[in-house]
């Protein structure tokens, strides 16, 4: 069982709303799809899994998470 999962997807994310939403919550697993890694980076979240073609993700941010050995699907 994965427990509580936060999934950040590509597309437009209201970072202020997201920060408020996650402020008092704990997540067992954080998963990012495509440019969701940009939001995770902006929100300073640890990421467990990344997936997608990352064509809309920041190359620098993608490399950062890959260097941290985040599982890539």
MOJOCOR-V945775 format. One record per pair of residues at least 24 apart in sequence whose ideal C-beta (glycine too) atoms are under 10 Angstrom apart, sorted by the first residue. I is the first residue (numbers start at 1). J is the second residue. Records with the same first field share a line. If there is no record, write none. Layout:
BEGIN
I = J ; J
END
This chain:
BEGIN
1 = 28
2 = 27 ; 28 ; 29 ; 31 ; 48
3 = 27 ; 28 ; 29
4 = 28 ; 29 ; 30
5 = 29 ; 30 ; 31 ; 48 ; 49
6 = 30 ; 31 ; 32 ; 36 ; 40 ; 43 ; 45 ; 47 ; 48
7 = 31 ; 32 ; 33 ; 36 ; 49 ; 51
8 = 32 ; 33 ; 34 ; 35 ; 36 ; 37 ; 38 ; 39 ; 40 ; 43 ; 45 ; 47 ; 50
9 = 33 ; 34 ; 35 ; 36 ; 39 ; 52
10 = 34 ; 35 ; 36 ; 37 ; 38 ; 39 ; 52 ; 53 ; 54 ; 55 ; 56 ; 57
11 = 35 ; 36 ; 39 ; 56
12 = 39
13 = 38 ; 39 ; 40 ; 42 ; 43
14 = 39
15 = 39 ; 42 ; 43
18 = 42 ; 43 ; 45
19 = 43 ; 44 ; 45
30 = 70
31 = 70 ; 71 ; 73
32 = 57 ; 61 ; 62 ; 65 ; 70
33 = 57 ; 73
34 = 62
35 = 61 ; 62
37 = 61 ; 62 ; 64 ; 65 ; 66 ; 70
38 = 62
40 = 65 ; 70
41 = 65
46 = 70
47 = 71
49 = 73
END
